[in-house]
């Protein structure tokens, strides 16, 4: 087991505002594991340089740097336990906060409060990657947030196939295509970039990195987000000016998903999103102990959503539907169907299917450039109705 060297005498002295310090510590402490085989990873690193305090944390997969303005009387660097310092600073009143290192302790004080935290030597903290000179692409913050919302939920949650925990990103001609799949469902969205590099090969980026970026985007105050490769080209860096997030890339090859996308349909239904979503949610109450399965029946200008359980009972709801083509009976995992519907922003959902065994396509009726659903569709594999009836 690794233990960092105990700190010698290092001085550092600076002053900053509590709201700014609290925000930075909140951002970095999320990535500092509470327990680790490397104890220093439970710490954040703070570097005080002229006019700036920079805070760093890492779990070795994701790394973060958050900078705030400060009055720096004496430059220096140190690491301290992330969660305790964050909890302490968040409880302080909005005022000036002094940070200084004296006799191997990080002292945090205000007009009425003071505390001292144990430290470890900064030299043992993993370094933050250097970014390449030119960005791979630049997104408007709202557009990047839209794309993340559309795809991340479809990535695999377990790492039995690590590549499926990632998001495929392809960039060309001021357009970025993001794709996620867990093997049972798939989301694709095309987003507009402000600027993009030419002839860059597709990248597979951990979904966890995008989810962390989404949290940072909300409070960044920036209009654009630039994305860089690291100098060694094995990490990606999201640059939001005051905060940067680095992630290791997934080296495995993403599945050739385009070969399995459905292209032929015998049914096309137009439905109100909120009615459809409500029907799925209520039916799902009765599917919780029977494989999370809900059954859909399209016929006579309506959709019936139903589920049943030997232990709970049964529920059914019929909603209006504009149907073109044949009727259909089909079954889905209720969670997959619910999350697919929630990813659509428009009020009108388009549901397309070939038969009860083939993947279906969900999309929005509004695909105009600039709309929240532009370039988005979601694919879900159905559950065999015969198999479900045998296990019910």
N, C-alpha and C positions, 0 to 999 in steps of 0.2 A: 504494500500500500504506500502511496506517495504522500509525503508531508512537505509543505513548503518550508523554506528556511525561516526561522523566527527573525523578526525585523530588528535591524540595528537602529541607531539614532538617525532619523530623517525628519526634517522640518518642512512643513508646507503650511501656508496661511492664505486664506481667501475669504471673501464675503459675497453672498448672493441672496436672492429673494426666495423666501420659502415656497411660493407657488411654483416657481421655475424649477427649484431643486426637487420638489415633490413630484412634478411631472416627469422629470428625467429619471429619477429613481424608480418610479412606477413602471416606466418603459423598460428599463434594463433588468429590474428584479424578476420580471416574468420569466426570463431565460436563465436565471441562476438556480440550479437545482437545490432543493432544501438539503438533500443528502447526496453525496457523491464519493466515489472511490478516490477522487482527487479533491481534497477539501477546499482547495483554492477556488474551485468552480462554484462554490456556494457564496463566494465573495463577488463584489463588483470592484473594478479598477477605476480609480479617479486620477486624472492627470490635470494639474493646474498649470496653465501657461498664460502668457500675457492676455488678459481680458477674457479668458475662457476656462470653463471647467468641462472636461470631457469624461463621461462615464461609460464604462464598458462592462459587458457580461457575455457569457457564452455557455452553451451546453454541449459544445463541440460539433453539433450539427448546424445550429444557428448562432450567430454572433451579432451583437448590437453595439452601436456607439451613439450616445445622445449628448449633445453639446448645449450649454447655456452660457449666457454672459455672466461675468463675475469681476469683482475687484480682486486682483491677485497681488498680494503683497510679497509672497515668496513662492516661487514655483517648486513643484515636486510631484510625486506620484506615490500611491499607496493602494492596497486592497483592504476591504472591510466587509463584514458579513452583510449580504444584500437585504435579506428579509428584516432583520432587526433594525437596521438603519432606516429602511423605508418606512417601517411601522412607526418608528419614533418621529421622523420628519413629518409624516402625514398628520400626526397629532398636534404639531406645533401651530401657533397662530401665524397668520400671514404677516411676516415681518422679515427683517434682515437676519440671515443665518451666517454664523461664522464656522468655517471648517479649518481645522489646523491639526497638524501632526506633532505631538509632543511626547517624548519618551515612549515610543512604540504604540501610542494610542491615537485613534482618530477622534478628536474632540469636536462635538457638534453643539453649538450654543446659540442662544438668542438673549434678549434682554432679561428674560425670566427663567429660562431653562438651560440646563447643560447636561451633557452625557459624554462618556468616553467609551469607545469600542475597540476591541482587540483587532490587530491587523496582521497581515502577512505581506511578505516582500513582493513588490510589483514585478520584479524581474522574472518571477516564476509564472506570471499570468500569460495565457496564450495570446499571441499578437493578433490584431485585427488585420485582415487581408488588405493589400493595396489594390486599388481599382485601376483598370486600364485607362489610357488617356481619353479614349472616345467611347461614348455610350453605345450599347447595342441598339437601344430604342428608348424613346421618351413618350410617356403617356400623360394625358391630362388625368389628374387625380380622380375625377368623377368617372372617367371611362375605365380606368384600371379597377376601381372599386366595383363597377358594374360587371366587369368580366369575371372578377374573383367570385362574386356572388352567384354567377351563373354556372360555374363549373366545380368549385371545390367540394361541394357536398357529395359529388359522384365519385370521388377518389376513394380507394380502398382504405379502411381504417386499420387493418392489420398488415403486417409486413411479411406475410408468407410469400408474396410476390412483390418485392420492394418497388419495382417499376410502376406498379399500379397505385402506389401511394403518392405518385408524382403527377404533375400537370405537364402535358406536352405543350410546348410553345413554339410556334412557327411564325417567323416574321418575314414579310415580303411586301414591297410596294406600299409602304405606309399602312399596312394592315397586319395585325397580330391575330393568329388563330390559337385559341386555348382549348385543350381537350382533356377530359378526365373520364376514367372508367374504372369500375371495380370488378368487371367481368359479367355483371348482371344488368348494368345500366351505363349510359354514356351521355355526357354533356359536351356540346361544342358551342363556342361563341367566337365570333369575329369582331375584333375591336379595332378602332382607328388609332394609329400612333401619330404623334407630332413629328417624329423623326425616327428612322430606323436604318441600321447598317445593311449593306448589300451582301447577298450570298452568304448569310450566316446560317450554319447548320441548325436543325431543330434542337431544342434543349428540353430536358426533363427536369422540372423543378419541384421539390417537395411541396405538397399541398400545405403542409404545416407552415412553410415559409410564407406562402400567399396569405394564409389566415392571420399570421402575425402582422404582415404588411397591411392587411385590411384594418386591423386595430390601430395601427400607427397613422393611417391615412386620415381617419376621422378627426384627429386632433392636430394634424400637421400644420394647417393653415397655408399650405403650399398649393399652387395651382397645377404644378407638373411634378412627375416622378420620373427620374432617370434611372435606367438599369444598365449596369456595367458588368463585364467579366472581370474577374480578378487578374492580376498580372500573370499568375501561374495557370490561369484558365480552368481551374477546377472548382471555382466558386463564383456565385453571382451576387452582386451587390445592388440593393435598392437604395437609391440616394434621394432623401427628402430634405436635403440641405442641413437642417438641424439634427436629423437623426438618420442613421444608415443601418441597414440590416443586411447581413451576409449569410448566405446559405450554401452548403455543399450541393453540387449537382448530382443527380442520379445517373450513373454511367450506363445502365442497362438500356437496351433498345426498346422503345415503346411499341406496343402491338400495332400491326398494320390494320387499323380500325376501319379505314375507308372501304375495305373489301366486304365488310359485313353490314354496312349501313343499308337499311331497307330503302328500296326505290320503287316498289310496286305495292299499291294499296287497293283494296276492294271496298273500303269504307272510309269516309271522311265525315267527321262530325264536328259541328261548331257548338260550343257550350259556354255558358257564363262561368267564369273562373270561380267566383265566390260560392256559387251554388254547387259546383262540382266538388270543390274543396270541402265544403261543409258536409256533403253527402259522404265523402270518403272518411272524414274524421269521425262522423257518427257511426258509420258502419264498422270502423276499425275498433270501436269499443268491444264489439262482439267477436273480434278475431285475435285478441291478444293471447289466448291460450291455444289457438289452433293454427299455428304457422303464420300468423299475421296476414292472412289471405282475405281479400275482398273480391267479390264477383261483380262483373259489369255485364249488363244486357242492353244492347242497342236495338230498339225496335219501335215502330209506330211513333216517330218524332219525339222519342223520349229515351232517357238513359236511366236504368234502375241499378242502383248500387246496393249490394247486400252482403251480409256476412252472418255466420252462425257459429255457435259454440255449444257443445253438449253441457258445459259447466255454467255458461252464462245465459244463453238464449239466442235470439236472433233479432236482427234489425234490417230494415229496408227503407230506401228513400228513392223516389222517382223525381227526376228533374227534366225540364224541356231540353230538347236537342234538335238541331237542324242537321239531318242526316242525308248524305249522298251515298248511294251504293247499297250493299247488302246489309242485313242485320248481323249481329255478332254477339256471342257469349264468350267472355274472356276473363281471366283471373290474374291478380297481381299481388305482390307483397304490398301491404297497405302503406308502410313507411316509404318505400320507393316511390309509389304513386303520389303520395302526399308531398314529398320533397320535390318531385318533378313539377307538380302544379305550383308550388310555392315559388319556384324559380322564375315563373312567368309573371311579368308585371302588368301586361295588358288585361283588360277585363274579358276579352274573348279568347278562349282556348281552342286550338285546332287539334283534334285527335284523329290520327290516321293509322289504319291497321289493314293487314292482309288476311290473317286468319287467327285462330285462337292459340297457335303455337309459334307464330313469327313475332319478332320484335315490333313494337309500336313506336310511333313518333308523336311527341308533343311539341307544339310550337305556338307562337302568337299569331293572331290575325294581322297584327301591325308589325310589318318587317321593314318599314321605311327607314332610310338612313337617318340616324339621329334619335330614333326611338329607343326606349330602354330594352326592347327585345330584338333589336336589329342583329341579324346574323346568328341568332340563337335557336337551337333545337335540343331536345332531350329524347333519348332512346331508352326503352325499358323492355326487358325480356319478360314475357308472361309466365305464369305458373300453369303447368298442365292440369286441367280441370279434373281429368280422370284420376290422377295421382292424389289430388287434394281430397276427392271424394272417398278414396280408399283409406286415407289416414284420418278422416274426420270421425 
